[in-house]
Amino acid sequence: MTPWGPLLAGTVLLGVVACGPAVPADPPVCGDSKVPESRRPEVRSLWQCGPTLDFTPINSYQGELADIQDREDAVVLIDGRCTGTLIEASAGPVVVTAGHCVGLGDRALLVFNFEDEPDGDPLVTEGSVIEQALEPDYALIQLDVLPAVTPVLLTARTSEQLAIIQHPRGRPKVIAEGRFLDSCNHLVYYADLDTLVGSSGAGVLNRQGHLLGIHTDGDCDETGHGANRGWTAEEIVEASPYLQSADIVER
């Protein structure tokens, strides 16, 4: 070894120590025009992105996406095991959730304002599942009683930062934020955005607080690798007899 060898090796070692562990690179998600079998939506048990769960109780949130706080009243716990969002539609507001959460014709139990330090009147009501599919993975629920909240608008417009308001494991409402990765093959992908069982069906919201997609599944792990994903609002509207193209207010 030349005299420079040990010096160079030490320099590299110091650089690694000083910089700490490398941040996992964002995974490629849109390389193929067809969704590969390994990327097709499937129900999984955990979608935690990184070593910690970065959930914030909704009424303690003080992040950058201030407009999203105004949308949280429309988020609902469904049958104690999934999340949904009351959305605006030309034919009347409905709750949208994941299709693997309910069956067509089911009667679902919905709880609004289930959260720590609630800032509104809780509402427990029932609704009928009027549409349900697995590809795209979505369902629409027509409520027996509409809550006194403003429905969320649908959008096709992305933003660099996304958020999901959700009921992980059926617990009180929380919010998680993450990075938009890409949108292709009727799916929207996002990184470093934690979800768990019970988060299925929650709305993926852009910076304006409009619903870009429905969270359904993912590949995140506790090492920080992978990405979570959901079906886009555009694809859901295209598949739905109830929703109309005009229900997407931003493209």
C-alpha positions as a LaTeX table, in Angstrom:
\begin{tabular}{lrrr}
\hline
Residue & $x$ (\AA) & $y$ (\AA) & $z$ (\AA) \\
\hline
Met1 & 0.00 & 0.00 & 0.00 \\
Thr2 & 1.27 & 3.47 & $-0.85$ \\
Pro3 & 1.73 & 6.05 & 1.93 \\
Trp4 & $-1.45$ & 7.68 & 0.70 \\
Gly5 & $-3.53$ & 4.52 & 1.21 \\
Pro6 & $-4.12$ & 4.75 & 4.98 \\
Leu7 & $-4.75$ & 8.50 & 4.70 \\
Leu8 & $-7.41$ & 8.05 & 2.02 \\
Ala9 & $-9.05$ & 5.21 & 3.91 \\
Gly10 & $-9.21$ & 7.31 & 7.07 \\
Thr11 & $-10.68$ & 10.23 & 5.18 \\
Val12 & $-13.44$ & 8.03 & 3.78 \\
Leu13 & $-14.17$ & 6.60 & 7.23 \\
Leu14 & $-14.39$ & 10.04 & 8.78 \\
Gly15 & $-16.75$ & 11.12 & 6.03 \\
Val16 & $-19.09$ & 8.21 & 6.70 \\
Val17 & $-19.07$ & 8.85 & 10.45 \\
Ala18 & $-19.64$ & 12.58 & 10.04 \\
Cys19 & $-22.54$ & 12.18 & 7.61 \\
Gly20 & $-24.28$ & 9.37 & 9.48 \\
Pro21 & $-26.33$ & 6.67 & 7.80 \\
Ala22 & $-27.35$ & 7.36 & 4.24 \\
Val23 & $-30.93$ & 8.42 & 3.61 \\
Pro24 & $-32.65$ & 5.75 & 1.50 \\
Ala25 & $-33.12$ & 6.86 & $-2.07$ \\
Asp26 & $-36.69$ & 7.24 & $-3.28$ \\
Pro27 & $-37.72$ & 4.00 & $-5.00$ \\
Pro28 & $-38.52$ & 3.98 & $-8.72$ \\
Val29 & $-42.29$ & 3.63 & $-9.00$ \\
Cys30 & $-43.25$ & 4.56 & $-12.56$ \\
Gly31 & $-40.71$ & 2.87 & $-14.80$ \\
Asp32 & $-43.14$ & 0.59 & $-16.62$ \\
Ser33 & $-46.25$ & 1.49 & $-18.57$ \\
Lys34 & $-48.00$ & $-1.53$ & $-17.06$ \\
Val35 & $-48.38$ & $-2.12$ & $-13.33$ \\
Pro36 & $-46.26$ & $-5.20$ & $-12.51$ \\
Glu37 & $-47.81$ & $-7.93$ & $-10.40$ \\
Ser38 & $-45.54$ & $-6.99$ & $-7.48$ \\
Arg39 & $-46.98$ & $-3.46$ & $-7.59$ \\
Arg40 & $-50.65$ & $-4.34$ & $-7.88$ \\
Pro41 & $-52.68$ & $-3.18$ & $-4.90$ \\
Glu42 & $-52.91$ & $-5.66$ & $-2.06$ \\
Val43 & $-53.91$ & $-5.42$ & 1.58 \\
Arg44 & $-50.91$ & $-5.45$ & 3.92 \\
Ser45 & $-50.65$ & $-5.15$ & 7.67 \\
Leu46 & $-48.03$ & $-2.42$ & 8.14 \\
Trp47 & $-47.01$ & 0.60 & 6.10 \\
Gln48 & $-44.71$ & 2.33 & 8.58 \\
Cys49 & $-42.06$ & 4.34 & 6.74 \\
Gly50 & $-38.96$ & 4.52 & 8.92 \\
Pro51 & $-38.13$ & 3.62 & 12.53 \\
Thr52 & $-40.80$ & 5.84 & 14.13 \\
Leu53 & $-44.48$ & 6.44 & 13.52 \\
Asp54 & $-44.81$ & 10.13 & 12.67 \\
Phe55 & $-48.44$ & 10.64 & 13.62 \\
Thr56 & $-49.76$ & 13.91 & 15.08 \\
Pro57 & $-53.16$ & 14.12 & 16.80 \\
Ile58 & $-55.24$ & 16.18 & 14.42 \\
Asn59 & $-56.04$ & 18.96 & 16.90 \\
Ser60 & $-52.35$ & 19.33 & 17.81 \\
Tyr61 & $-51.19$ & 19.73 & 14.22 \\
Gln62 & $-49.29$ & 22.92 & 13.46 \\
Gly63 & $-47.50$ & 21.94 & 10.27 \\
Glu64 & $-47.05$ & 23.70 & 6.96 \\
Leu65 & $-50.24$ & 22.42 & 5.36 \\
Ala66 & $-52.54$ & 24.73 & 7.28 \\
Asp67 & $-55.49$ & 24.35 & 4.89 \\
Ile68 & $-55.67$ & 20.64 & 5.66 \\
Gln69 & $-56.74$ & 21.40 & 9.23 \\
Asp70 & $-59.95$ & 22.82 & 7.78 \\
Arg71 & $-60.72$ & 19.47 & 6.10 \\
Glu72 & $-60.41$ & 17.17 & 9.09 \\
Asp73 & $-64.07$ & 17.27 & 10.10 \\
Ala74 & $-64.91$ & 15.37 & 6.90 \\
Val75 & $-62.74$ & 12.37 & 7.89 \\
Val76 & $-64.65$ & 9.47 & 9.40 \\
Leu77 & $-63.99$ & 6.12 & 11.11 \\
Ile78 & $-65.79$ & 3.28 & 9.31 \\
Asp79 & $-66.85$ & 0.14 & 11.20 \\
Gly80 & $-63.97$ & 0.71 & 13.61 \\
Arg81 & $-61.45$ & $-0.61$ & 11.07 \\
Cys82 & $-61.09$ & 1.76 & 8.09 \\
Thr83 & $-61.04$ & 5.47 & 7.30 \\
Gly84 & $-63.14$ & 7.45 & 4.85 \\
Thr85 & $-63.71$ & 11.03 & 3.72 \\
Leu86 & $-66.94$ & 12.89 & 2.98 \\
Ile87 & $-66.47$ & 14.30 & $-0.52$ \\
Glu88 & $-68.38$ & 16.82 & $-2.60$ \\
Ala89 & $-70.22$ & 15.36 & $-5.58$ \\
Ser90 & $-72.75$ & 16.72 & $-8.08$ \\
Ala91 & $-75.26$ & 14.06 & $-7.06$ \\
Gly92 & $-74.78$ & 14.80 & $-3.36$ \\
Pro93 & $-72.00$ & 14.28 & $-0.77$ \\
Val94 & $-70.86$ & 10.70 & $-0.18$ \\
Val95 & $-68.11$ & 9.03 & 1.84 \\
Val96 & $-65.31$ & 7.52 & $-0.23$ \\
Thr97 & $-63.13$ & 4.74 & 1.18 \\
Ala98 & $-61.23$ & 1.66 & 0.02 \\
Gly99 & $-63.17$ & $-1.11$ & $-1.68$ \\
His100 & $-61.50$ & $-3.79$ & 0.43 \\
Cys101 & $-63.04$ & $-2.21$ & 3.56 \\
Val102 & $-66.70$ & $-2.91$ & 2.73 \\
Gly103 & $-68.97$ & $-4.91$ & 0.44 \\
Leu104 & $-71.57$ & $-3.69$ & $-2.00$ \\
Gly105 & $-74.89$ & $-3.25$ & $-0.22$ \\
Asp106 & $-73.33$ & $-3.35$ & 3.25 \\
Arg107 & $-74.65$ & $-1.17$ & 6.04 \\
Ala108 & $-71.64$ & 0.61 & 7.52 \\
Leu109 & $-71.33$ & 2.36 & 10.89 \\
Leu110 & $-69.61$ & 5.75 & 10.63 \\
Val111 & $-68.23$ & 7.92 & 13.43 \\
Phe112 & $-67.32$ & 11.55 & 12.78 \\
Asn113 & $-65.15$ & 13.65 & 15.08 \\
Phe114 & $-63.55$ & 10.70 & 16.89 \\
Glu115 & $-60.38$ & 12.50 & 18.02 \\
Asp116 & $-58.40$ & 13.72 & 20.99 \\
Glu117 & $-59.77$ & 17.01 & 22.34 \\
Pro118 & $-62.64$ & 17.01 & 19.84 \\
Asp119 & $-63.52$ & 20.42 & 18.44 \\
Gly120 & $-67.00$ & 19.56 & 17.20 \\
Asp121 & $-70.07$ & 17.48 & 17.96 \\
Pro122 & $-69.51$ & 13.74 & 17.40 \\
Leu123 & $-71.90$ & 12.10 & 14.97 \\
Val124 & $-72.56$ & 8.38 & 14.78 \\
Thr125 & $-74.63$ & 7.35 & 11.78 \\
Glu126 & $-75.06$ & 4.54 & 9.29 \\
Gly127 & $-74.79$ & 4.44 & 5.54 \\
Ser128 & $-75.32$ & 2.14 & 2.57 \\
Val129 & $-72.48$ & 1.07 & 0.29 \\
Ile130 & $-73.75$ & 2.09 & $-3.15$ \\
Glu131 & $-70.57$ & 1.30 & $-5.11$ \\
Gln132 & $-67.63$ & $-1.03$ & $-4.44$ \\
Ala133 & $-64.73$ & $-2.36$ & $-6.48$ \\
Leu134 & $-61.21$ & $-3.70$ & $-5.98$ \\
Glu135 & $-59.66$ & $-2.33$ & $-9.18$ \\
Pro136 & $-59.82$ & 0.57 & $-8.68$ \\
Asp137 & $-59.94$ & $-0.13$ & $-4.95$ \\
Tyr138 & $-62.74$ & 2.18 & $-3.82$ \\
Ala139 & $-66.24$ & 2.31 & $-2.37$ \\
Leu140 & $-68.89$ & 4.99 & $-1.96$ \\
Ile141 & $-71.17$ & 5.16 & 1.09 \\
Gln142 & $-74.40$ & 7.15 & 1.11 \\
Leu143 & $-75.12$ & 8.38 & 4.64 \\
Asp144 & $-78.42$ & 8.19 & 6.48 \\
Val145 & $-77.59$ & 11.50 & 8.19 \\
Leu146 & $-75.17$ & 14.07 & 6.79 \\
Pro147 & $-72.86$ & 15.75 & 9.31 \\
Ala148 & $-72.70$ & 19.54 & 9.51 \\
Val149 & $-69.25$ & 19.65 & 7.89 \\
Thr150 & $-67.86$ & 20.86 & 4.57 \\
Pro151 & $-67.18$ & 17.98 & 2.14 \\
Val152 & $-63.69$ & 17.72 & 0.65 \\
Leu153 & $-63.17$ & 18.56 & $-3.03$ \\
Leu154 & $-61.59$ & 16.12 & $-5.49$ \\
Thr155 & $-58.47$ & 17.07 & $-7.43$ \\
Ala156 & $-55.97$ & 15.78 & $-9.96$ \\
Arg157 & $-53.38$ & 18.39 & $-8.98$ \\
Thr158 & $-50.41$ & 17.13 & $-7.00$ \\
Ser159 & $-48.12$ & 19.02 & $-4.64$ \\
Glu160 & $-44.62$ & 18.30 & $-3.38$ \\
Gln161 & $-45.95$ & 17.62 & 0.12 \\
Leu162 & $-48.94$ & 15.37 & 0.81 \\
Ala163 & $-50.86$ & 14.44 & 3.93 \\
Ile164 & $-53.23$ & 11.71 & 5.09 \\
Ile165 & $-55.76$ & 12.26 & 7.91 \\
Gln166 & $-56.57$ & 8.82 & 9.23 \\
His167 & $-57.70$ & 6.46 & 12.00 \\
Pro168 & $-54.78$ & 3.99 & 12.29 \\
Arg169 & $-55.87$ & 0.80 & 14.06 \\
Gly170 & $-59.24$ & 2.43 & 14.68 \\
Arg171 & $-57.72$ & 4.98 & 17.04 \\
Pro172 & $-58.52$ & 8.71 & 17.32 \\
Lys173 & $-57.82$ & 10.79 & 14.25 \\
Val174 & $-54.22$ & 11.70 & 13.39 \\
Ile175 & $-52.36$ & 13.26 & 10.49 \\
Ala176 & $-49.14$ & 12.18 & 8.75 \\
Glu177 & $-47.16$ & 14.04 & 6.08 \\
Gly178 & $-44.84$ & 12.83 & 3.34 \\
Arg179 & $-43.38$ & 13.45 & $-0.10$ \\
Phe180 & $-45.17$ & 13.03 & $-3.41$ \\
Leu181 & $-43.15$ & 10.64 & $-5.58$ \\
Asp182 & $-45.06$ & 10.13 & $-8.80$ \\
Ser183 & $-48.42$ & 9.33 & $-10.34$ \\
Cys184 & $-48.83$ & 6.68 & $-13.02$ \\
Asn185 & $-50.83$ & 3.58 & $-13.94$ \\
His186 & $-53.85$ & 5.08 & $-12.11$ \\
Leu187 & $-51.93$ & 5.17 & $-8.82$ \\
Val188 & $-50.34$ & 7.95 & $-6.75$ \\
Tyr189 & $-47.13$ & 7.12 & $-4.84$ \\
Tyr190 & $-45.73$ & 8.83 & $-1.75$ \\
Ala191 & $-42.73$ & 8.34 & 0.54 \\
Asp192 & $-42.12$ & 8.80 & 4.27 \\
Leu193 & $-45.86$ & 8.99 & 4.92 \\
Asp194 & $-46.86$ & 6.59 & 7.70 \\
Thr195 & $-50.06$ & 4.55 & 7.73 \\
Leu196 & $-51.23$ & 1.41 & 9.53 \\
Val197 & $-54.12$ & $-1.01$ & 9.48 \\
Gly198 & $-57.22$ & 1.18 & 9.77 \\
Ser199 & $-55.73$ & 3.84 & 7.52 \\
Ser200 & $-57.09$ & 2.11 & 4.41 \\
Gly201 & $-59.52$ & 4.33 & 2.56 \\
Ala202 & $-58.16$ & 7.60 & 3.94 \\
Gly203 & $-57.86$ & 10.49 & 1.54 \\
Val204 & $-54.47$ & 11.49 & 0.15 \\
Leu205 & $-54.58$ & 15.28 & 0.34 \\
Asn206 & $-52.53$ & 17.87 & $-1.53$ \\
Arg207 & $-51.31$ & 21.16 & $-0.10$ \\
Gln208 & $-54.71$ & 22.78 & $-0.69$ \\
Gly209 & $-56.43$ & 20.02 & 1.29 \\
His210 & $-58.12$ & 18.56 & $-1.77$ \\
Leu211 & $-58.40$ & 14.80 & $-2.23$ \\
Leu212 & $-55.89$ & 13.51 & $-4.78$ \\
Gly213 & $-56.40$ & 9.80 & $-4.13$ \\
Ile214 & $-57.47$ & 7.05 & $-1.75$ \\
His215 & $-54.80$ & 5.29 & 0.32 \\
Thr216 & $-55.03$ & 1.55 & $-0.17$ \\
Asp217 & $-51.68$ & $-0.20$ & 0.26 \\
Gly218 & $-47.92$ & 0.09 & 0.20 \\
Asp219 & $-44.37$ & $-1.16$ & 0.57 \\
Cys220 & $-42.85$ & 1.05 & 3.26 \\
Asp221 & $-40.76$ & $-0.59$ & 5.94 \\
Glu222 & $-39.08$ & 0.40 & 9.20 \\
Thr223 & $-35.72$ & 0.91 & 7.50 \\
Gly224 & $-37.17$ & 3.82 & 5.54 \\
His225 & $-37.24$ & 2.02 & 2.20 \\
Gly226 & $-40.24$ & 1.69 & $-0.09$ \\
Ala227 & $-43.32$ & 3.75 & $-0.82$ \\
Asn228 & $-47.03$ & 3.76 & $-0.04$ \\
Arg229 & $-49.71$ & 4.26 & $-2.66$ \\
Gly230 & $-53.36$ & 4.64 & $-3.50$ \\
Trp231 & $-55.75$ & 4.97 & $-6.42$ \\
Thr232 & $-56.14$ & 8.42 & $-7.93$ \\
Ala233 & $-59.35$ & 10.42 & $-7.68$ \\
Glu234 & $-59.37$ & 10.61 & $-11.49$ \\
Glu235 & $-59.42$ & 6.83 & $-11.83$ \\
Ile236 & $-62.15$ & 6.48 & $-9.19$ \\
Val237 & $-64.33$ & 9.09 & $-10.90$ \\
Glu238 & $-63.85$ & 7.39 & $-14.26$ \\
Ala239 & $-64.95$ & 4.04 & $-12.80$ \\
Ser240 & $-67.88$ & 5.42 & $-10.80$ \\
Pro241 & $-71.44$ & 5.72 & $-12.15$ \\
Tyr242 & $-72.26$ & 8.10 & $-9.27$ \\
Leu243 & $-69.35$ & 10.55 & $-9.60$ \\
Gln244 & $-68.92$ & 12.82 & $-12.59$ \\
Ser245 & $-65.90$ & 14.33 & $-14.32$ \\
Ala246 & $-67.00$ & 17.79 & $-13.16$ \\
Asp247 & $-66.61$ & 16.62 & $-9.54$ \\
Ile248 & $-62.84$ & 16.99 & $-10.00$ \\
Val249 & $-62.41$ & 20.70 & $-9.41$ \\
Glu250 & $-58.66$ & 20.98 & $-10.13$ \\
Arg251 & $-56.76$ & 19.32 & $-12.95$ \\
\hline
\end{tabular}
